[in-house]
């Protein structure tokens, strides 16, 4: 096998391993945010998508917003930053999808 093909194969294998590890990381401490009263009153809801950079020890270091209402996204990020995930051999990006249901005034996580 030539050198370029070996590097490509190694890169793909590492990428797959990182994705698998990210998918396996589960929150061990998770609290949902309170639905903002003004948004609940105005019946504003929706789904927020974000990514959490989780350190090897399971603490959330940063969050980045991938979509959703900016106010709800900020509330979701503040909540996720307090979460604790299972430990891992390295830091991983974990996708989080949080739904603010305006009909029931509830918050859920996928």
C-alpha positions in Angstrom: 0.0 0.0 0.0 1.4 3.4 -0.9 2.1 6.0 1.8 -0.8 8.3 0.7 -3.3 5.5 0.9 -2.0 4.5 4.3 -2.4 8.0 5.7 -5.9 8.2 4.2 -6.9 4.9 5.8 -5.5 6.0 9.2 -7.3 9.3 9.0 -10.6 7.6 8.2 -10.1 5.1 11.0 -9.3 7.8 13.5 -12.3 9.8 12.4 -14.7 6.9 12.8 -13.2 6.1 16.2 -13.7 9.7 17.3 -17.3 9.7 16.1 -18.1 6.4 17.9 -16.6 7.8 21.1 -18.6 11.0 20.8 -21.8 9.0 20.2 -21.1 6.8 23.3 -20.6 9.7 25.7 -23.6 10.1 27.9 -24.4 12.8 30.4 -24.1 11.6 33.9 -25.3 14.9 35.4 -27.9 16.7 33.4 -30.4 19.4 34.3 -32.8 21.1 31.9 -33.2 24.8 31.7 -36.3 26.6 32.9 -38.4 27.8 30.0 -38.1 31.6 29.8 -41.3 33.0 31.2 -41.7 35.7 28.5 -41.2 33.2 25.7 -43.5 30.7 27.3 -46.2 33.5 27.6 -45.7 34.5 23.9 -45.8 30.7 23.0 -42.4 31.0 21.3 -40.7 27.6 21.2 -38.6 25.5 18.9 -35.6 23.2 18.7 -32.1 24.4 19.5 -29.1 22.5 18.0 -25.7 22.9 19.6 -22.3 21.2 20.0 -20.7 20.8 23.4 -16.9 20.4 23.6 -16.5 17.9 26.4 -13.1 17.4 28.0 -11.7 14.0 28.7 -12.8 14.3 32.4 -16.4 14.9 31.3 -16.7 18.6 31.9 -18.3 20.8 29.2 -15.6 23.3 28.2 -17.5 25.3 25.5 -20.7 25.2 23.5 -21.4 26.4 20.0 -24.9 27.1 18.6 -25.8 25.4 15.4 -29.3 26.6 15.0 -32.5 27.7 16.7 -34.0 30.8 18.3 -31.0 32.9 19.7 -32.7 33.5 23.1 -33.6 29.8 23.5 -30.1 28.8 22.3 -28.4 31.0 25.0 -30.6 29.4 27.6 -29.8 25.9 26.3 -26.0 26.6 26.2 -26.0 27.9 29.8 -27.7 24.7 30.9 -25.4 22.3 28.9 -22.3 24.1 30.3 -23.4 22.7 33.8 -23.7 19.1 32.5 -21.2 16.4 33.3 -20.4 13.6 30.8 -18.8 10.2 31.2 -15.0 10.2 31.2 -13.1 9.5 28.0 -9.6 9.1 26.7 -9.9 12.5 24.9 -12.0 15.6 24.4 -14.9 15.1 22.0 -17.6 17.2 20.4 -21.1 16.0 21.5 -24.2 17.2 19.6 -27.1 18.3 21.7 -30.7 18.9 20.5 -33.0 20.6 23.0 -36.7 21.2 22.2 -38.7 24.0 23.9 -42.3 23.0 23.5 -44.5 26.1 23.7 -47.8 24.1 23.9 -46.8 22.3 27.1 -44.2 24.8 28.3 -41.7 22.0 28.7 -38.1 21.3 27.7 -36.7 18.0 26.4 -33.4 16.7 25.1 -32.8 14.2 22.2 
